[in-house]
């Protein structure tokens, strides 16, 4: 389910079955890392699109959490923890932060089991069909990680 009026209406009526929220975590940079930032954003966006299709009815994709690459991840952990707390208070049992930024690995222990880091694959020179094929393969691998975290956190 995506963050739009139609899917939110379903979410409200079927809340007992939708126990997982995924928050894409994407970096923003306007300097030397602007291309890296754009590539990671594109990758995570496409990955969450395919992830949502796989888990429709069980998972809500929340709008992305964006942050400046120049800011330390430690300072962002508190904000992500607030997001997770807010979601938990609304009845969501599992929250996953999905990122391609390896800097988050340094603080993943502070986010308990919530952070999922997936190395970004350069997509800029691939045709659309091949991009989607690669994303389906990525989702298959991600599926195992998510199921393990569901089992561990249940």
C-alpha positions in Angstrom: 0.0 0.0 0.0 1.2 3.5 -0.8 0.8 6.8 0.9 -2.3 8.0 -1.1 -5.9 8.6 -0.2 -7.2 5.4 -1.8 -4.7 3.1 -0.1 -5.0 4.9 3.2 -8.8 4.3 3.2 -8.0 0.6 2.8 -5.4 0.8 5.5 -7.9 2.3 7.9 -10.5 -0.4 7.3 -8.0 -3.3 7.2 -5.6 -2.1 9.9 -5.5 -5.4 11.7 -3.8 -7.1 8.7 -1.4 -4.3 7.7 1.2 -4.6 10.4 4.3 -3.3 8.6 5.5 0.2 7.6 8.5 0.7 5.3 10.1 4.1 5.3 12.5 4.8 2.4 15.5 6.7 3.8 17.2 8.8 1.1 20.1 11.2 1.1 20.1 14.7 -0.3 23.2 16.5 -1.4 23.7 19.6 -3.6 27.4 19.5 -3.9 30.0 16.8 -4.9 27.7 13.9 -4.0 24.6 15.1 -5.9 24.9 12.2 -8.4 25.3 9.6 -5.6 22.3 11.1 -3.8 20.2 11.0 -6.9 21.3 7.4 -7.7 20.5 6.2 -4.2 17.1 7.9 -4.2 16.2 6.4 -7.6 17.3 3.0 -6.5 15.3 3.0 -3.2 12.3 4.5 -4.9 12.2 1.7 -7.5 12.9 -0.9 -4.9 10.0 0.2 -2.6 7.7 0.3 -5.6 8.5 -3.4 -6.3 8.4 -4.2 -2.6 4.9 -2.7 -2.2 3.7 -4.8 -5.1 5.0 -8.0 -3.4 3.5 -7.2 0.0 0.3 -5.3 -0.9 -2.2 -5.8 1.9 0.5 -6.4 4.5 2.7 -3.4 4.2 2.4 0.4 3.9 5.1 2.4 2.2 5.4 5.7 4.0 6.7 8.9 2.2 10.5 9.0 2.2 12.6 10.3 5.1 15.1 12.7 3.4 18.2 14.0 5.1 21.3 16.0 4.1 24.3 13.8 3.4 26.6 16.3 5.1 24.8 15.7 8.5 26.0 12.8 10.6 23.7 9.8 10.8 23.9 9.8 14.6 21.9 13.1 14.6 19.2 11.5 12.4 18.7 8.4 14.6 16.6 10.3 17.1 14.3 11.5 14.4 13.9 8.0 12.9 13.2 6.7 16.4 10.4 9.3 16.7 8.9 8.1 13.4 9.1 4.5 14.7 7.4 5.4 18.0 4.6 7.3 16.2 3.9 4.3 13.9 4.0 1.9 16.9 1.5 4.0 18.8 -0.8 3.9 15.7 -0.8 0.1 15.8 2.0 -0.8 13.3 3.9 -3.7 14.7 6.9 -3.6 12.4 8.8 -0.6 11.0 11.6 -0.9 8.5 13.9 1.9 7.4 15.2 1.1 3.9 18.3 2.8 2.7 21.2 2.4 0.2 23.5 4.7 2.2 26.2 2.6 3.9 26.8 5.4 6.5 23.7 4.1 8.2 25.5 0.8 9.0 27.5 2.8 11.6 24.4 3.5 13.6 22.2 0.5 12.8 22.5 -0.9 16.4 20.8 2.3 17.7 17.8 1.5 15.4 17.4 -2.0 16.9 16.2 -4.4 14.1 14.6 -1.6 12.0 17.3 -0.7 9.5 17.7 -2.5 6.3 20.6 -1.5 4.1 20.7 -2.6 0.5 23.7 -1.7 -1.6 22.6 0.6 -4.5 22.9 -0.7 -8.0 23.6 1.9 -10.7 20.5 2.2 -12.8 21.2 5.2 -14.9 22.3 3.4 -18.1 19.8 0.5 -18.0 16.7 0.3 -20.0 13.4 0.2 -18.1 12.7 -3.5 -18.5 16.1 -4.5 -17.2 15.8 -2.1 -14.3 12.5 -3.8 -13.2 14.0 -7.2 -13.7 16.9 -6.3 -11.4 14.5 -4.9 -8.8 12.5 -8.1 -8.8 15.7 -10.0 -8.0 16.5 -7.5 -5.2 13.0 -7.9 -3.7 13.4 -11.6 -3.6 16.5 -11.2 -1.5 14.9 -8.5 0.6 11.9 -10.7 1.2 14.1 -13.2 3.2 15.5 -10.4 5.3 12.0 -9.0 6.1 10.5 -12.4 6.9 13.4 -13.1 9.3 12.9 -9.8 11.0 9.1 -10.4 11.3 9.8 -13.8 12.9 12.4 -12.3 15.3 10.2 -9.4 16.3 7.0 -11.3 16.7 
